[in-house]
Amino acid sequence: MEYSIFELLFFLFCYSFLGWCMEVAYMAVRTGKFCNRGFLNMPLCLTYGIVMDLLLLVWPTLDGAYIFQFIALMVIVSAGAQLSDEISVRMTGKRLWGQDRCSVYSGKKMGLVYTLLMSEAALLAVLLIHPVLYVLCQMIPQLALQIAILVVVLLLTLDFISVYYTIKKRPLLEGVQVLSDELEEQKRNLGSWLSAHIWKRLTKAYPRLKATDLQEGEEATGYVFARGLCLDKMIWIFFISALGGDLIETVYVRLTAYIWMRRSSVLYGPFSIVWGAGAVLLTVLLQRLSEKEDRYIFLGGFFLGGTYEYLCSVFTEVFFGTTFWDYSDMPFNIGGRTNLLFCIFWGILALVWVKICYPPLGRLIERIPPVTGKILTWFCVVLMVCDILISVMAMTRYVERSFGIPAGNRVEEFVDFRYPDSLIEHTWQNLRIE
């Protein structure tokens, strides 16, 4: 896939910003405070952008050669970090990251563990983030994109010149120390202002956030992550159930049909959207029955689960023209979309979930540190949204190609190139076009 210079610059700035966000998030998890990790004033870590641009150029040339792709990934990530470290030494006379008490380098040269972690992050970006960014780039009018890129380049140049001049106009050691103090103070003030502003808005909108719900005699221990039936907890329930459901279906098919079949709803990762959303639905609607007799929970899961499975089948057929399951050969089926046996399974599953699984799982989720939990929650949400969007685009083009509809624009050409029929048929072996 060929990219124009403006597309490459667009990707460079986007990944530089995402890298900056990742570093800020890491520092927030480690210290519980806002720490601006950018060397420049702009929220950009250019090393990430440069590394990703290099990967985007090299990766397609090694298509299918997975060992060489892995080697290239490791080499580019390692070289990019080392080069960034050396440039910082040449500019400031110090290893900025090695001297930072909060640094991911911890005062040492980049090791194998860091390389592997950053390589995995880069791989996730190539597979999940980049297709969405590419579509976004194509949606922006070319003239507007070029003007925006040129403005960012100009601002970046001025930012670099101002920082470099500030360093060089003072004695080296004093200049670095004073600059570090000034930048840190400025960044700390910005972070504190943002934090105070957001918290003030939240407490004004949700006064109960101020309460700690403490028992008499207890000391305040701070905010509890994902307390009760809240959005954060439901997101974690979704991911855990989507993963567990995919594994259950895979084992079930292996035991009944004697074949290994991928049951995931998305292109990347073992996640079943039907199971994840179903667990959230059961939790929200049946949790109020947790203190009642078992038969009420079973009947609720029986009817709710059967209806939910039927609607999911209708949704995929209407919107995508595809069928992922067909129970027409099973007794007591309803249009092949669900059947009596699986409704019973839903009832048993609801009973086990509400009575046995959810209570300890909910308590375990609430033990996650608040800052870490918030960051991980929305990090996973972003990746899943990208995964779903990519899967929808790939599936849509697969159906269109089956009817002989050619690609009509660069986005569709990109999807056809990245997600050919062979990949779709290997990923969703039971996919049928209606």
C-alpha positions, 0 to 999 in steps of 0.5 A: 500500500502506497502512502503520500507524504501528507498521509505519512505526516498525518500518521506520524503526528497521530501516532506521536500523540497516541505515544504521548498519551500512552506515556502520560497514562503510564506515569499516571498509573505509576505515580497517580499524578499527571506527568507530561512526558513530551520533550517539547511543549506540544503533546507529541512524542515523535519517536512513536510517530517515526517508528510507526511510519517506518513500520507502515512502509516496511510491514507490507513488503514482508506480507506472509513472512511472519518471522521477518515481520517480527524481526523487523518490528523488534529492530525498528522499535529498538533502534527508534528508542536508542536513537531517541536516547542518543539525540537527547544526549547530544542536545542536552548532555544528559540522558533525560529518560535515564535520569527521570525518577519516573521513567520507564527506563528506570535509569538503564538502557532499554532492555529486552522486556521494554522492547517486547512490550513496545513491539506488542504495542506497535503490533496492536497499532498496525493491526487495530489503530492504523486501519481506522486512522487510514479511513479517517485520513481519507474522510478529510478533504485533501486541501484541508489535510494539507493545510492542517499538516503544514500548520502542525509542522510550522508549530512543531518547528517553532516549538523545537527551536524555542526549546533548543534555544532555551537549552543552549543559551545557558550553561549546559548543566544549569540550563538543563536543570533550570529548563527541567524545573520550569517545564515541570512546573508548567506541566504540573500546573496544567495537569493540576488545572485540568484535574481540578476542572474535571473533578469540579465538573463531575462533583457538580453533575454527580454530588454523590461522588463526594460521598465515600459510603463509609461505615461508622468508625472507618477511615476514608480510603478514597474512591473505589473503582467501578462500585456497583452497577456502573459503566466501568464495571459493565465494560469489564464484565463485557470483556471478561465474558466475551473472552470466556464465552469465546473459549466456551464455544470453542471447546463446545464445538471441539467436543461436539463436532470434533473440529477446532473452529474460531468462534470470535466475533472480531478479526483480532482477539478471542472475543465474542460480542454476543457473549459479552453483551449478553453478560452485561444484559443479564447482569443489569436486568437480572441482578435485582432477582439475585435474592429471589428463588432460583426458578425466577432467575432461570426463567428470566435467563431462559426467555431473555437469553433466547430472545437476545440470541434471536435478535442477534441473528436477525441483526447480522442477517439484516445489516450484513447479509450474513449468518453466523449460526443456523439451528435449523437441524435442531429440534424445537428451533425458532427459524433456525435462530435459536432453539429450546435446548439453547434457551435452557442453556441460557437459563442455567447460565443466568442462574450460575452467573447471578448466583455464583460468578458475578458477586466475586467477580464484581468484588475483584474488579472493585479492587483494581486501583482507580487510576489504573482501572480507568486507564485500562478500561478506556484503553481496552474500549478504544481497541475494541471499537477499532476492532469492531469497525475493522471487522465490519468494514472487512465483512461488508467488503467480503459480501460486496466482493461475493456479488462482484462489486468492485472497490469504489474508492481508496478506503475500499481498495485498502480494505480489499488489500488488507482483508482478502477473502482468504483471511475472512474465510479463515477467520469466520469459518462458519460465515454464510452469505444470505 
